[in-house]
Amino acid sequence: MGVVNTTYTFSGTDTITSLKMNNIIDDTTFTADAIIGTTLEVASGKLKIRSAGITSNELGAGSVNPSATTFADSLLPSGAVMAFAMNTSPAGWIAADGASVSTATYAALFAAIGYTYGGSGGSFNLPDLRGYFVRGSGTNSDGTVSGAFAAKQADELKSHTHTMYVHPATDNGGNSNPARFNDIGLGSSTTQATGGTETRPKNIAMFYCIKI
């Protein structure tokens, strides 16, 4: 019998045993000699994939992208941005810190973003996300509008008004006399400053990186 017996079938009442499994896979012939090529190996009685054993030739032409060095490379395109919980960029990523980098060294990333964030010739700039929130570009269906794509937008407080209440003017006898507002002339005053250096929601800082 060869390595695999495709004619054997189990019945509904069969109990699977090692002897019956041998009727399907012949352990005397299922050896390294029975495996074609260098993709698989038998080690400690188990079938394993050899180190670096899968190639595009063994899986079929076009089924493996040789340029994708990791599985993540095939899922995340160059130019993708992600926040990381550690303060160093992982393999395949670079800090989104506005640095000027080589168009040749980071060719795939340059093909994706070009000079959108600055640069010229053989160098281009990365987006600088340090200290910034990321906002969806364009105009929302409810009319909310972002700033220009890829451009930094200064902080701002939306225009609004407050209702101010004042005590009415009084006459010489201390009686309320609102009519005297026209006589005494009201001045203006400034409240004491309150708050910090910016307007912001609760937040936590993480490390933004861009896929190279």
MARKOLMI-37167 format. One line per 8 residues: number of its first residue (from 1); their letters; for each residue x, y, z of N, C-alpha, C, O. Coordinates in Angstrom, 1 decimal, padded with zeros to 4 digits, m for minus. Layout:
<rs>
NUM) A) X/Y/Z/X/Y/Z/X/Y/Z/X/Y/Z | ...
</rs>
This chain:
<rs>
1) MGVVNTTY) 000.8/m001.2/000.0/000.0/000.0/000.0/000.9/001.2/000.0/002.0/001.2/000.6 | 000.4/002.3/m000.6/001.2/003.6/m000.7/001.0/004.3/000.7/000.6/003.7/001.7 | 001.4/005.5/000.6/001.3/006.3/001.9/m000.1/006.5/002.3/m000.4/006.4/003.5 | m001.0/006.8/001.4/m002.4/007.1/001.7/m003.3/006.1/001.0/m003.2/006.0/m000.3 | m004.2/005.4/001.7/m005.1/004.5/001.1/m006.5/005.3/001.0/m007.2/005.5/002.0 | m006.8/005.7/m000.2/m008.0/006.5/m000.4/m009.3/005.6/m000.6/m010.4/006.2/m000.7 | m009.1/004.3/m000.5/m010.3/003.4/m000.7/m010.9/003.0/000.6/m012.0/002.4/000.6 | m010.2/003.2/001.7/m010.7/002.8/003.0/m011.8/003.8/003.6/m011.5/005.0/003.5
9) TFSGTDTI) m012.8/003.3/004.1/m013.8/004.2/004.8/m014.2/003.6/006.1/m014.2/002.4/006.3 | m014.6/004.5/007.0/m015.1/004.0/008.3/m016.6/003.9/008.3/m017.3/004.6/007.5 | m017.1/003.0/009.1/m018.6/002.8/009.2/m019.0/003.7/010.4/m018.2/004.2/011.2 | m020.3/003.9/010.6/m020.8/004.8/011.6/m020.6/004.2/013.0/m020.6/005.0/014.0 | m020.3/002.9/013.1/m020.1/002.3/014.5/m018.7/002.1/014.8/m018.3/001.5/015.8 | m017.8/002.4/013.8/m016.4/002.2/014.0/m015.8/002.9/015.2/m016.1/004.1/015.4 | m014.9/002.3/015.9/m014.1/003.0/016.9/m012.7/003.2/016.3/m012.1/002.3/015.9 | m012.3/004.5/016.4/m011.0/004.8/015.7/m009.9/004.3/016.6/m009.8/004.7/017.8
17) TSLKMNNI) m009.0/003.5/016.0/m007.8/003.0/016.7/m006.6/003.2/015.9/m006.7/003.5/014.7 | m005.5/003.1/016.5/m004.2/003.3/015.7/m004.1/002.2/014.6/m003.6/002.5/013.5 | m004.6/001.0/014.9/m004.5/000.0/013.8/m005.4/000.4/012.6/m005.0/000.2/011.5 | m006.6/000.9/012.9/m007.5/001.3/011.8/m006.9/002.5/011.1/m007.1/002.7/009.9 | m006.3/003.4/011.8/m005.7/004.6/011.2/m004.6/004.1/010.3/m004.3/004.8/009.2 | m003.9/003.1/010.6/m002.8/002.5/009.7/m003.4/002.0/008.4/m002.6/001.9/007.5 | m004.7/001.7/008.4/m005.3/001.3/007.2/m005.4/002.4/006.2/m005.6/002.3/005.0 | m005.4/003.6/006.8/m005.5/004.8/005.9/m004.1/005.4/005.6/m003.8/005.7/004.5
25) IDDTTFTA) m003.3/005.5/006.7/m001.9/006.0/006.5/m001.0/004.9/007.0/m001.0/004.5/008.1 | m000.2/004.5/006.1/000.7/003.4/006.4/002.0/004.0/007.0/002.8/004.6/006.3 | 002.1/003.8/008.3/003.3/004.4/009.0/004.6/003.8/008.6/005.7/004.4/008.9 | 004.6/002.7/007.9/005.9/002.1/007.5/006.4/002.8/006.2/007.6/002.7/005.9 | 005.5/003.4/005.5/005.9/004.0/004.2/005.9/005.5/004.3/006.4/006.2/003.4 | 005.2/006.0/005.4/005.1/007.5/005.5/006.4/008.0/006.2/006.4/008.3/007.4 | 007.4/008.1/005.5/008.7/008.5/005.9/009.2/009.7/005.1/008.6/010.1/004.2 | 010.4/010.2/005.5/011.0/011.3/004.8/011.2/010.9/003.3/011.1/011.8/002.4
33) DAIIGTTL) 011.5/009.7/003.0/011.7/009.2/001.7/010.5/009.3/000.8/010.6/009.5/m000.4 | 009.3/009.3/001.5/008.1/009.3/000.7/007.6/010.7/000.4/006.7/010.9/m000.4 | 008.3/011.7/001.0/007.9/013.1/000.7/008.7/013.7/m000.4/010.0/013.7/m000.3 | 008.1/014.3/m001.4/008.8/014.8/m002.5/009.2/016.3/m002.2/008.4/017.0/m001.6 | 010.4/016.6/m002.6/010.9/017.9/m002.4/011.4/018.2/m001.0/011.6/017.2/m000.2 | 011.5/019.5/m000.6/012.0/019.8/000.7/011.0/020.6/001.5/011.4/021.2/002.5 | 009.8/020.5/001.2/008.8/021.3/001.9/008.5/020.7/003.3/008.3/021.5/004.2 | 008.3/019.4/003.3/007.9/018.7/004.6/009.0/017.8/005.1/010.0/017.5/004.4
41) EVASGKLK) 008.9/017.5/006.4/009.8/016.5/007.0/009.1/015.8/008.1/008.1/016.2/008.7 | 009.6/014.6/008.4/009.1/013.8/009.5/010.2/014.0/010.7/011.3/013.6/010.5 | 009.7/014.5/011.8/010.6/014.6/013.0/009.8/014.2/014.2/008.7/014.6/014.5 | 010.5/013.3/015.0/009.9/012.7/016.2/008.5/012.1/015.9/007.6/012.2/016.7 | 008.4/011.5/014.8/007.2/010.8/014.4/006.1/011.7/013.9/004.9/011.3/013.7 | 006.4/013.0/013.8/005.3/014.0/013.3/005.7/014.6/012.0/006.9/014.9/011.7 | 004.7/014.9/011.2/004.9/015.6/010.0/005.0/017.1/010.2/004.1/017.6/010.8 | 006.1/017.7/009.7/006.3/019.1/009.9/006.7/019.8/008.6/007.1/019.1/007.7
49) IRSAGITS) 006.5/021.1/008.6/007.0/021.9/007.5/008.4/022.2/007.8/008.8/022.7/008.9 | 009.3/022.0/006.8/010.7/022.3/007.0/010.9/023.8/007.1/010.1/024.6/006.6 | 011.9/024.2/007.8/012.3/025.6/007.9/012.5/026.2/006.5/013.3/025.7/005.8 | 011.8/027.2/006.2/011.9/027.9/004.9/011.6/026.9/003.8/012.1/027.0/002.7 | 010.7/025.9/004.1/010.4/024.9/003.1/009.3/025.2/002.1/009.2/024.5/001.1 | 008.5/026.2/002.3/007.5/026.5/001.4/007.9/027.6/000.4/008.4/028.7/000.8 | 007.9/027.2/m000.9/008.3/028.2/m001.9/007.1/028.3/m002.9/006.2/027.6/m002.9 | 007.2/029.3/m003.7/006.2/029.6/m004.7/006.1/028.4/m005.7/005.0/028.1/m006.2
57) NELGAGSV) 007.2/027.7/m006.0/007.2/026.6/m006.9/006.4/025.4/m006.3/005.7/024.7/m007.1 | 006.6/025.2/m005.0/005.9/024.1/m004.4/004.4/024.3/m004.2/003.7/023.3/m004.1 | 004.0/025.5/m004.0/002.6/025.8/m003.8/001.9/026.2/m005.1/000.7/026.3/m005.1 | 002.6/026.4/m006.1/002.0/026.8/m007.4/002.3/028.2/m007.8/002.4/029.1/m006.9 | 002.5/028.4/m009.0/002.9/029.8/m009.5/001.9/030.8/m009.1/000.7/030.6/m009.3 | 002.4/031.9/m008.5/001.5/033.0/m008.2/000.8/032.9/m006.8/000.2/033.8/m006.4 | 001.0/031.7/m006.2/000.3/031.6/m004.9/001.0/032.2/m003.7/000.4/032.3/m002.6 | 002.3/032.5/m003.9/003.1/033.1/m002.8/003.7/034.4/m003.4/004.2/034.4/m004.5
65) NPSATTFA) 003.6/035.5/m002.6/004.2/036.7/m003.0/005.5/036.8/m002.4/005.6/037.1/m001.2 | 006.6/036.6/m003.2/008.0/036.6/m002.6/008.3/037.9/m001.9/009.2/037.9/m001.0 | 007.7/039.1/m002.3/008.1/040.3/m001.7/007.4/040.5/m000.3/007.8/041.4/000.5 | 006.4/039.7/000.0/005.8/039.8/001.3/006.5/039.0/002.3/006.4/037.8/002.4 | 007.4/039.7/003.1/008.3/039.0/004.0/007.5/038.5/005.2/008.0/037.5/005.9 | 006.4/039.0/005.6/005.6/038.5/006.7/004.2/038.5/006.3/003.8/039.2/005.3 | 003.4/037.8/007.0/001.9/037.8/006.8/001.3/039.2/006.9/000.4/039.5/006.2 | 001.8/040.0/007.9/001.3/041.3/008.1/001.5/042.2/006.9/000.7/043.1/006.6
73) DSLLPSGA) 002.6/042.0/006.2/002.9/042.8/005.0/001.9/042.7/003.9/001.6/043.6/003.2 | 001.3/041.5/003.8/000.2/041.3/002.8/m001.1/041.8/003.2/m002.0/042.0/002.4 | m001.3/042.1/004.5/m002.6/042.6/005.1/m002.6/044.1/005.2/m003.6/044.8/005.0 | m001.5/044.8/005.6/m001.4/046.2/005.8/m000.6/046.9/004.7/000.6/046.6/004.6 | m001.1/047.7/003.9/m000.4/048.4/002.9/000.5/049.5/003.4/000.3/050.0/004.5 | 001.6/049.8/002.7/002.4/050.9/003.0/001.6/052.2/003.2/000.7/052.4/002.3 | 001.8/053.0/004.2/001.0/054.2/004.4/000.0/054.0/005.5/m000.6/055.0/005.9 | m000.3/052.8/005.9/m001.3/052.6/007.0/m000.7/053.2/008.3/000.5/053.1/008.5
81) VMAFAMNT) m001.5/053.8/009.1/m001.1/054.4/010.4/m001.8/053.6/011.5/m003.0/053.3/011.4 | m001.0/053.4/012.6/m001.5/052.7/013.7/m000.9/053.2/015.0/000.3/053.6/015.0 | m001.7/053.2/016.1/m001.2/053.6/017.4/m000.7/052.4/018.1/m001.4/051.3/018.2 | 000.5/052.4/018.7/001.1/051.3/019.5/001.2/051.7/020.9/001.4/052.8/021.3 | 001.1/050.6/021.8/001.2/050.8/023.2/002.6/050.9/023.8/002.8/051.1/024.9 | 003.6/050.6/022.9/005.0/050.8/023.3/005.6/052.0/022.6/005.0/052.5/021.7 | 006.7/052.5/023.1/007.2/053.7/022.6/008.3/053.6/021.6/009.2/054.4/021.5 | 008.4/052.4/021.0/009.3/052.1/019.9/008.6/051.5/018.7/007.6/050.8/018.9
89) SPAGWIAA) 009.0/051.8/017.5/008.4/051.3/016.3/008.7/049.8/016.1/009.9/049.5/016.2 | 007.7/049.0/015.8/008.0/047.6/015.5/008.6/047.4/014.1/008.6/048.3/013.3 | 009.0/046.2/013.8/009.6/045.9/012.5/008.6/046.1/011.4/007.4/045.8/011.6 | 009.0/046.8/010.4/008.1/047.1/009.3/007.3/048.4/009.4/006.5/048.8/008.6 | 007.6/049.2/010.5/007.0/050.4/010.8/008.0/051.5/011.1/009.1/051.2/011.5 | 007.6/052.7/011.0/008.5/053.8/011.4/007.7/054.9/012.0/006.5/055.1/011.7 | 008.3/055.6/013.0/007.6/056.6/013.7/007.0/057.7/012.8/007.7/058.2/012.0 | 005.7/058.1/013.1/005.1/059.2/012.3/005.4/060.5/013.0/004.6/061.1/013.7
97) DGASVSTA) 006.7/060.9/012.8/007.2/062.1/013.6/007.7/063.2/012.7/008.4/064.1/013.1 | 007.3/063.2/011.4/007.6/064.3/010.5/009.0/064.2/009.9/009.4/065.2/009.3 | 009.7/063.2/010.2/011.1/063.1/009.7/011.2/063.1/008.2/010.3/062.6/007.5 | 012.3/063.5/007.7/012.6/063.5/006.3/013.4/062.2/006.0/014.4/062.0/006.6 | 012.9/061.4/005.1/013.5/060.1/004.8/013.7/059.9/003.3/013.2/060.7/002.5 | 014.5/058.9/003.0/014.9/058.7/001.6/013.8/058.1/000.8/013.2/057.1/001.2 | 013.6/058.6/m000.4/012.6/058.0/m001.3/013.1/056.6/m001.8/012.2/055.8/m002.1 | 014.4/056.4/m001.8/014.9/055.1/m002.3/014.8/054.0/m001.2/014.4/052.9/m001.4
105) TYAALFAA) 015.2/054.4/000.0/015.1/053.5/001.2/013.7/053.1/001.5/013.5/051.9/001.8 | 012.8/054.0/001.4/011.4/053.7/001.7/010.5/053.9/000.5/009.5/054.7/000.4 | 010.9/053.2/m000.6/010.3/053.3/m001.9/008.8/053.0/m001.9/008.0/053.7/m002.5 | 008.4/051.9/m001.1/007.0/051.5/m001.1/006.1/052.6/m000.4/005.0/052.9/m000.8 | 006.7/053.2/000.7/005.9/054.2/001.4/005.9/055.5/000.6/004.8/056.1/000.6 | 006.9/055.8/m000.1/007.0/057.0/m001.0/005.9/056.8/m002.1/005.3/057.8/m002.5 | 005.8/055.6/m002.6/004.8/055.4/m003.7/003.4/055.6/m003.2/002.5/056.0/m003.9 | 003.2/055.4/m001.9/001.9/055.5/m001.3/001.5/057.0/m000.9/000.4/057.4/m001.2
113) IGYTYGGS) 002.5/057.7/m000.3/002.1/059.1/000.1/002.8/060.2/m000.6/002.4/061.3/m000.5 | 003.9/059.9/m001.3/004.6/060.9/m002.1/005.1/062.0/m001.2/005.6/061.8/m000.1 | 004.9/063.3/m001.7/005.4/064.5/m001.0/004.2/065.1/m000.3/004.2/066.3/000.0 | 003.1/064.4/000.0/002.0/064.9/000.7/002.3/065.7/001.9/001.7/066.7/002.2 | 003.3/065.2/002.7/003.6/065.9/004.0/004.9/066.7/003.9/005.5/067.0/004.9 | 005.4/066.9/002.7/006.5/067.7/002.5/007.7/066.9/001.9/007.6/065.7/001.7 | 008.7/067.6/001.5/009.9/067.0/000.9/010.0/067.3/m000.6/009.1/067.9/m001.2 | 011.1/066.9/m001.2/011.4/067.1/m002.6/012.6/066.3/m003.0/013.3/065.8/m002.2
121) GGSFNLPD) 012.7/066.0/m004.3/013.9/065.3/m004.8/013.9/063.9/m004.2/013.0/063.1/m004.3 | 015.1/063.6/m003.6/015.3/062.2/m003.1/014.8/062.0/m001.6/015.1/061.0/m001.0 | 014.1/063.0/m001.1/013.6/062.9/000.3/012.2/063.3/000.4/011.7/064.2/m000.3 | 011.4/062.6/001.3/010.1/063.0/001.5/009.8/063.0/003.0/010.5/062.3/003.8 | 008.8/063.7/003.5/008.5/063.8/004.9/007.4/062.8/005.3/006.5/062.6/004.6 | 007.6/062.3/006.5/006.5/061.5/007.1/005.5/062.4/007.8/005.8/063.5/008.1 | 004.3/061.9/007.9/003.3/062.8/008.7/003.8/062.9/010.1/004.3/062.0/010.7 | 003.6/064.0/010.7/004.0/064.3/012.1/002.7/064.3/013.0/002.0/065.3/013.1
129) LRGYFVRG) 002.5/063.2/013.7/001.3/063.0/014.5/001.6/063.2/016.0/000.7/063.0/016.8 | 002.8/063.6/016.3/003.1/063.8/017.7/002.2/065.0/018.3/002.2/066.1/017.8 | 001.5/064.6/019.4/000.6/065.6/020.1/m000.7/065.9/019.4/m001.4/066.8/019.8 | m001.0/065.2/018.3/m002.2/065.5/017.5/m003.2/064.4/017.5/m002.8/063.2/017.6 | m004.5/064.8/017.5/m005.5/063.8/017.3/m005.7/063.6/015.8/m005.4/064.5/015.0 | m006.1/062.4/015.3/m006.4/062.1/013.9/m007.9/062.3/013.7/m008.7/061.8/014.4 | m008.2/063.0/012.6/m009.6/063.3/012.3/m009.9/062.8/010.9/m009.1/062.9/010.0 | m011.1/062.3/010.7/m011.5/061.8/009.4/m011.7/063.0/008.4/m012.3/064.0/008.8
137) SGTNSDGT) m011.0/062.9/007.2/m011.1/064.0/006.3/m012.4/064.1/005.5/m013.1/063.1/005.4 | m012.7/065.3/005.0/m013.9/065.4/004.2/m015.0/066.0/005.0/m014.9/066.5/006.1 | m016.2/066.0/004.4/m017.4/066.6/005.0/m018.4/065.5/005.3/m018.8/064.7/004.5 | m018.8/065.4/006.6/m019.8/064.4/007.0/m021.2/064.7/006.5/m021.5/065.9/006.1 | m022.0/063.7/006.5/m023.4/063.9/006.1/m024.2/064.9/006.9/m025.2/065.4/006.5 | m023.7/065.1/008.2/m024.4/066.1/009.0/m023.8/067.5/008.9/m024.2/068.4/009.6 | m022.9/067.6/008.0/m022.3/069.0/007.7/m021.0/069.3/008.4/m020.4/070.3/008.2 | m020.6/068.4/009.3/m019.3/068.6/010.0/m018.2/068.5/009.0/m018.0/067.5/008.2
145) VSGAFAAK) m017.3/069.5/009.0/m016.2/069.6/008.0/m014.9/069.5/008.7/m014.6/070.2/009.7 | m014.0/068.7/008.1/m012.6/068.6/008.6/m011.8/069.7/008.0/m012.2/070.4/007.1 | m010.5/069.8/008.5/m009.6/070.7/007.8/m009.1/070.1/006.5/m009.6/069.0/006.1 | m008.2/070.7/005.8/m007.7/070.2/004.5/m007.0/068.9/004.8/m006.3/068.7/005.8 | m007.1/068.0/003.8/m006.4/066.7/003.9/m004.9/066.9/004.2/m004.2/067.7/003.5 | m004.4/066.1/005.2/m003.0/066.1/005.5/m002.4/067.4/006.1/m001.2/067.5/006.4 | m003.3/068.4/006.3/m002.8/069.7/006.9/m003.1/069.7/008.4/m004.1/069.2/008.8 | m002.2/070.3/009.1/m002.4/070.5/010.6/m003.4/071.6/010.8/m003.5/072.6/010.0
153) QADELKSH) m004.3/071.4/011.8/m005.3/072.4/012.1/m005.1/072.9/013.5/m005.0/072.1/014.4 | m005.1/074.2/013.7/m004.9/074.8/015.0/m006.1/074.5/015.9/m007.2/074.3/015.4 | m005.9/074.5/017.2/m007.0/074.3/018.1/m007.9/075.6/018.1/m007.5/076.7/017.7 | m009.2/075.4/018.5/m010.2/076.4/018.4/m011.3/076.2/019.3/m011.6/075.0/019.6 | m012.0/077.2/019.8/m013.2/077.1/020.6/m014.3/077.7/019.7/m014.2/078.8/019.3 | m015.4/076.9/019.6/m016.5/077.3/018.7/m017.1/078.6/019.2/m017.3/078.7/020.5 | m017.5/079.5/018.3/m018.1/080.8/018.7/m019.4/080.5/019.5/m020.2/079.7/019.1 | m019.6/081.3/020.6/m020.8/081.1/021.4/m021.0/082.4/022.2/m020.1/083.2/022.3
161) THTMYVHP) m022.1/082.5/022.8/m022.4/083.6/023.7/m022.8/083.2/025.1/m023.2/082.0/025.3 | m022.8/084.1/026.0/m023.2/083.9/027.4/m024.2/085.0/027.8/m024.0/086.2/027.4 | m025.1/084.7/028.6/m026.0/085.7/029.2/m025.4/086.3/030.4/m025.1/085.5/031.3 | m025.3/087.6/030.5/m024.7/088.3/031.7/m025.8/089.0/032.5/m026.6/089.8/031.9 | m025.8/088.8/033.8/m026.7/089.5/034.6/m026.0/090.5/035.4/m024.9/090.3/036.0 | m026.6/091.8/035.6/m025.9/092.8/036.3/m027.0/093.4/037.3/m028.2/093.2/037.1 | m026.5/094.0/038.4/m027.4/094.7/039.4/m027.9/096.0/038.7/m027.1/096.7/038.1 | m029.1/096.3/039.0/m029.7/097.6/038.4/m029.0/098.8/039.1/m028.6/098.7/040.3
169) ATDNGGNS) m029.0/099.9/038.4/m028.5/101.1/039.0/m029.4/101.6/040.1/m030.6/101.3/040.1 | m028.9/102.4/041.0/m029.7/103.0/042.1/m029.6/104.5/042.1/m028.7/105.1/041.5 | m030.6/105.2/042.7/m030.6/106.6/042.8/m029.8/107.0/044.1/m029.3/106.1/044.7 | m029.8/108.2/044.3/m029.0/108.7/045.5/m029.5/108.1/046.8/m028.8/108.0/047.8 | m030.8/107.8/046.8/m031.4/107.2/048.1/m031.2/105.7/048.2/m031.7/105.1/049.1 | m030.5/105.1/047.2/m030.2/103.7/047.2/m031.4/102.9/046.7/m031.4/101.6/046.8 | m032.3/103.6/046.1/m033.5/102.9/045.5/m033.1/102.4/044.0/m032.4/103.1/043.3 | m033.6/101.3/043.7/m033.4/100.8/042.3/m034.0/101.7/041.3/m035.1/102.2/041.4
177) NPARFNDI) m033.2/102.0/040.3/m033.6/102.9/039.3/m033.0/102.5/037.9/m031.9/103.1/037.5 | m033.6/101.6/037.3/m033.0/101.1/036.0/m032.8/102.2/035.0/m031.9/102.1/034.1 | m033.6/103.2/035.1/m033.5/104.3/034.1/m032.1/105.0/034.1/m031.7/105.6/033.1 | m031.4/104.9/035.3/m030.2/105.6/035.4/m029.0/104.9/034.6/m027.9/105.4/034.6 | m029.3/103.7/034.1/m028.2/103.0/033.2/m027.8/104.0/032.1/m026.6/104.0/031.8 | m028.7/104.8/031.6/m028.4/105.7/030.6/m027.5/106.9/031.0/m026.9/107.6/030.3 | m027.6/107.1/032.4/m026.9/108.3/032.9/m025.4/107.9/033.3/m024.5/108.7/033.1 | m025.3/106.7/034.0/m024.0/106.5/034.6/m023.0/105.8/033.6/m021.8/105.9/033.8
185) GLGSSTTQ) m023.4/105.2/032.5/m022.5/104.6/031.5/m021.8/103.4/032.1/m021.1/103.5/033.1 | m022.1/102.3/031.5/m021.5/101.0/032.0/m020.2/100.7/031.3/m020.0/100.8/030.1 | m019.2/100.3/032.1/m017.9/100.0/031.6/m017.8/098.5/031.4/m018.9/097.8/031.5 | m016.7/098.0/031.1/m016.5/096.5/030.9/m015.4/096.0/031.9/m014.6/096.8/032.4 | m015.4/094.8/032.1/m014.4/094.2/033.0/m014.0/092.8/032.5/m014.8/092.2/031.7 | m012.9/092.3/032.9/m012.4/091.0/032.5/m012.3/090.0/033.7/m011.8/090.4/034.7 | m012.8/088.8/033.5/m012.7/087.9/034.6/m011.3/087.3/034.7/m010.5/087.5/033.8 | m011.0/086.7/035.8/m009.8/086.1/036.0/m009.6/084.9/035.1/m010.6/084.2/034.8
193) ATGGTETR) m008.4/084.6/034.7/m008.2/083.4/033.8/m008.4/082.1/034.5/m008.1/082.0/035.7 | m009.0/081.2/033.8/m009.2/079.8/034.3/m008.9/078.8/033.3/m009.0/079.1/032.1 | m008.4/077.6/033.7/m008.2/076.5/032.7/m006.7/076.4/032.4/m005.8/077.0/033.1 | m006.4/075.5/031.4/m005.0/075.2/031.1/m004.5/075.9/029.8/m004.9/077.0/029.5 | m003.6/075.2/029.1/m003.0/075.8/027.9/m003.7/075.4/026.6/m003.4/075.9/025.5 | m004.7/074.5/026.7/m005.4/074.0/025.5/m006.8/073.5/025.8/m007.1/073.2/027.0 | m007.7/073.4/024.8/m009.0/072.8/025.0/m008.9/071.3/024.5/m008.5/071.1/023.3 | m009.2/070.3/025.3/m009.0/069.0/024.9/m010.0/068.1/025.7/m010.4/068.4/026.8
201) PKNIAMFY) m010.3/066.9/025.1/m011.1/065.9/025.8/m010.1/065.0/026.7/m008.9/065.1/026.5 | m010.7/064.2/027.5/m009.8/063.2/028.2/m009.1/062.3/027.1/m009.7/062.0/026.1 | m007.8/062.0/027.4/m007.1/061.3/026.3/m005.9/060.5/027.0/m005.6/060.7/028.1 | m005.3/059.7/026.2/m004.1/058.9/026.6/m003.2/058.9/025.4/m003.6/058.7/024.2 | m001.9/059.2/025.6/m000.9/059.3/024.6/m000.4/057.9/024.2/000.0/057.2/025.1 | m000.4/057.6/022.9/000.2/056.4/022.4/001.2/056.8/021.3/001.3/057.9/020.9 | 001.8/055.8/020.7/002.9/056.0/019.7/002.4/055.7/018.3/002.1/054.5/018.0 | 002.2/056.8/017.5/001.7/056.6/016.2/002.9/056.2/015.2/004.0/056.9/015.2
209) CIKI) 002.7/055.2/014.4/003.7/054.7/013.4/003.0/054.6/012.1/001.8/054.5/012.0 | 003.8/054.6/011.0/003.3/054.4/009.7/004.0/053.2/009.0/005.2/053.0/009.2 | 003.2/052.4/008.3/003.8/051.2/007.7/004.7/051.6/006.5/004.3/052.4/005.7 | 005.9/051.0/006.5/006.8/051.3/005.5/006.7/050.4/004.3/007.5/050.5/003.3
</rs>
